[in-house]
Amino acid sequence: MSSVHDKSVLNCIFNPLLPISETICDELLIKLQDEEDISAEGKEAQSLELEGVKATESGDVSYAIGLFTRAIGIAPNRASGYNNRAQAYRLQGNEQAALNDLDAAIRLSDGHGRSGCQALCQRALLYRKEGRDDEAREDLQRAAALGNQFARSQLVEMNPYAALCNAMLHSVMSKLNA
């Protein structure tokens, strides 16, 4: 079992963009679990969302958007419906509608849970595409604080100094393992 000091050292190595006082621990991963709506409406919305995901995967994006819209109508406070529909909008090339839905997902989830974390990452990618790097960085930092590895890697990619440090650390570790 590792000590608090060991975890702090590892945190500095693997999360160079976070302040030393902020650590990513297993306890934070609990925040990624969505609170499930177990009402009949919540279950029906979840079923429609699953059907929408399958339709999206099979290429019927317009039908999927309709399913996600129905799910949102049934359970308008479920962030996942907005998050899923945003992805379908992105596939259609309707980035403004996707941003609107991601904003709603983040607002409804308060930026927590799986849907909130995913929405933060996805909105950050759209922001980066638009050249809005400061806003993208803010969303990625929020998602990274929830333990999202993708967000951490994107933050490193956006920070040339951290990327250089990571490259040097990788080189050192490779030489030690050789």
C-alpha positions as a printed NumPy array, in Angstrom:
array([[  0.   ,   0.   ,   0.   ],
       [  1.345,   3.424,  -0.883],
       [  1.63 ,   6.299,   1.505],
       [  0.142,   9.773,   1.039],
       [  3.636,  11.015,   0.144],
       [  4.024,   8.297,  -2.501],
       [  0.67 ,   9.26 ,  -4.018],
       [  1.712,  12.92 ,  -4.058],
       [  4.953,  12.126,  -5.879],
       [  3.137,   9.97 ,  -8.426],
       [  0.525,  12.676,  -8.866],
       [  3.238,  15.223,  -9.702],
       [  4.697,  12.871, -12.303],
       [  1.453,  11.767, -13.942],
       [ -0.513,  15.003, -13.546],
       [  2.058,  17.759, -14.106],
       [ -0.602,  20.342, -14.946],
       [ -2.402,  20.133, -11.624],
       [ -1.281,  22.109,  -8.597],
       [  0.648,  20.004,  -6.107],
       [ -2.171,  20.259,  -3.577],
       [ -4.662,  18.718,  -6.048],
       [ -4.378,  14.975,  -6.412],
       [ -6.181,  12.518,  -8.593],
       [ -7.064,   9.569,  -6.423],
       [ -9.432,   6.656,  -6.691],
       [-11.902,   8.561,  -4.532],
       [-12.348,  11.157,  -7.277],
       [-13.369,   8.5  ,  -9.756],
       [-16.539,   8.062,  -7.72 ],
       [-17.586,  11.465,  -9.079],
       [-17.759,   9.924, -12.543],
       [-20.756,   7.807, -11.64 ],
       [-24.034,   9.378, -12.739],
       [-26.9  ,   9.327, -10.333],
       [-29.377,   7.193, -12.225],
       [-32.951,   8.334, -12.541],
       [-34.821,   5.172, -11.527],
       [-38.273,   6.568, -12.27 ],
       [-40.327,   5.077, -15.071],
       [-39.585,   8.176, -17.164],
       [-35.852,   7.844, -16.484],
       [-35.865,   4.194, -17.543],
       [-37.838,   4.972, -20.693],
       [-35.468,   7.819, -21.572],
       [-32.467,   5.565, -20.982],
       [-33.974,   2.921, -23.265],
       [-34.522,   5.52 , -26.014],
       [-30.947,   6.75 , -25.591],
       [-29.599,   3.21 , -25.992],
       [-31.674,   2.799, -29.14 ],
       [-30.337,   6.167, -30.331],
       [-26.742,   5.111, -29.751],
       [-27.347,   1.938, -31.782],
       [-28.952,   3.98 , -34.572],
       [-25.971,   6.343, -34.584],
       [-23.537,   3.429, -34.745],
       [-25.443,   2.002, -37.717],
       [-25.264,   5.36 , -39.505],
       [-28.858,   6.545, -39.092],
       [-27.935,   9.8  , -37.356],
       [-31.183,  11.647, -38.158],
       [-33.253,   8.869, -36.601],
       [-30.923,   8.837, -33.593],
       [-31.394,  12.578, -33.079],
       [-35.144,  11.99 , -33.045],
       [-34.747,   9.279, -30.405],
       [-32.5  ,  11.469, -28.255],
       [-34.983,  14.342, -28.6  ],
       [-37.804,  12.048, -27.445],
       [-35.668,  10.91 , -24.49 ],
       [-35.018,  14.534, -23.537],
       [-38.75 ,  15.275, -23.773],
       [-39.506,  12.405, -21.393],
       [-36.72 ,  13.166, -18.892],
       [-35.524,  16.742, -19.515],
       [-33.26 ,  16.761, -16.457],
       [-31.102,  13.809, -17.599],
       [-27.789,  15.193, -18.811],
       [-26.965,  12.069, -20.801],
       [-29.753,  12.706, -23.329],
       [-28.274,  16.087, -24.218],
       [-24.761,  14.676, -24.282],
       [-25.76 ,  11.858, -26.636],
       [-27.729,  14.132, -28.94 ],
       [-24.76 ,  16.514, -29.072],
       [-22.605,  13.71 , -30.456],
       [-25.181,  12.971, -33.141],
       [-25.287,  16.673, -34.032],
       [-21.493,  16.67 , -34.308],
       [-21.666,  13.751, -36.73 ],
       [-24.143,  15.754, -38.811],
       [-21.804,  18.749, -38.771],
       [-24.206,  20.886, -36.721],
       [-21.636,  22.112, -34.219],
       [-23.751,  24.966, -32.842],
       [-26.562,  22.578, -31.897],
       [-23.938,  20.259, -30.385],
       [-22.512,  23.12 , -28.297],
       [-26.01 ,  24.057, -27.105],
       [-26.664,  20.487, -25.975],
       [-23.246,  20.167, -24.328],
       [-23.907,  23.4  , -22.423],
       [-27.215,  21.92 , -21.231],
       [-25.565,  18.625, -20.211],
       [-22.895,  20.46 , -18.231],
       [-25.464,  22.724, -16.564],
       [-27.747,  19.804, -15.632],
       [-24.899,  17.636, -14.341],
       [-23.116,  20.563, -12.7  ],
       [-20.025,  19.296, -14.536],
       [-19.98 ,  16.057, -12.539],
       [-20.782,  12.456, -13.269],
       [-20.006,  10.556, -16.418],
       [-22.249,  12.704, -18.616],
       [-20.845,  15.947, -17.237],
       [-17.27 ,  14.78 , -17.646],
       [-17.855,  13.587, -21.207],
       [-19.679,  16.793, -22.102],
       [-16.759,  18.869, -20.769],
       [-14.298,  16.923, -22.935],
       [-16.474,  17.097, -26.008],
       [-17.157,  20.809, -25.622],
       [-13.438,  21.386, -25.154],
       [-12.748,  19.654, -28.467],
       [-15.259,  21.89 , -30.222],
       [-13.724,  24.932, -28.562],
       [-10.261,  23.86 , -29.723],
       [-11.546,  23.419, -33.242],
       [-12.87 ,  26.991, -33.107],
       [ -9.559,  28.3  , -31.713],
       [-11.059,  29.038, -28.298],
       [ -8.127,  27.49 , -26.431],
       [ -8.667,  29.251, -23.095],
       [-12.219,  27.94 , -22.836],
       [-11.078,  24.496, -23.991],
       [ -8.341,  24.448, -21.341],
       [-10.86 ,  25.36 , -18.623],
       [-13.191,  22.503, -19.597],
       [-10.316,  20.041, -19.848],
       [ -9.034,  21.061, -16.407],
       [-12.481,  20.429, -14.931],
       [-12.668,  17.009, -16.609],
       [ -9.103,  16.144, -15.577],
       [ -9.982,  16.985, -11.975],
       [-12.648,  14.284, -12.246],
       [ -9.969,  11.792, -13.258],
       [-10.481,  11.822, -17.03 ],
       [ -7.293,  10.563, -18.705],
       [ -8.235,  11.962, -22.116],
       [ -8.609,  15.449, -20.631],
       [ -5.195,  15.152, -18.986],
       [ -3.538,  14.105, -22.223],
       [ -5.195,  16.977, -24.09 ],
       [ -3.977,  19.451, -21.471],
       [ -0.446,  18.162, -21.879],
       [ -0.773,  18.478, -25.639],
       [ -1.869,  22.094, -25.203],
       [  1.064,  22.882, -22.902],
       [  4.388,  22.7  , -24.734],
       [  6.427,  22.779, -21.501],
       [  4.504,  19.91 , -19.968],
       [  4.791,  17.984, -23.22 ],
       [  8.575,  18.466, -23.176],
       [  8.773,  17.315, -19.545],
       [  6.641,  14.269, -20.331],
       [  8.865,  13.407, -23.299],
       [ 11.968,  13.628, -21.107],
       [ 10.332,  11.542, -18.373],
       [  9.261,   8.937, -20.931],
       [ 12.814,   8.801, -22.261],
       [ 14.249,   8.32 , -18.775],
       [ 11.704,   5.62 , -17.924],
       [ 12.385,   3.826, -21.221],
       [ 16.119,   3.796, -20.506],
       [ 15.501,   2.441, -17.001],
       [ 13.31 ,  -0.355, -18.363],
       [ 15.792,  -1.276, -21.103]])
